[in-house]
Amino acid sequence: MPLRDTLARVEEDLAAGRVPVARQRLRGLVSSFPCDPAPRRRLAEVYRLYGEPAQAGRWMYLEEDRDAAETAAFEARYPAPAQRRAALGWDGPDSLAPTVFAREQLAALPAASPEDGETSGHSDVKGSLAAAGCLVLAIAFLAIWVIGVVALFR
């Protein structure tokens, strides 16, 4: 669904009091259109309705007219620059940021690298689980094959 249509649905949801639905739609828009400031701004407004300044600061972080208290709350929740960068959900290069201010903010937030020690370790766990799953499948396949060969020669 196009950005404009989804934003219109968000407004309908908010008018009908379906704030959680509107918030979820906006989160989807931010992830689908990470370089567009409109969904981020609207999501910050919705989090203000919830009384969550850290989340409002998170989604207004790339805007020059952001609220200082919300920004401070966001920075307190995500103290490391790499954590802030990850929380912003910015997937593209910094050059795609819509304003000079946003590009400067992104440039000040380097992406986490394994050497930083700031990663959560989720990728290592996922890799281990994937390897274990493959091993279990290989053993199951081998067991079925052995049972089939034994049954064939009985």
Beta strands, then each sheet from edge to edge (+ up, - down):
end
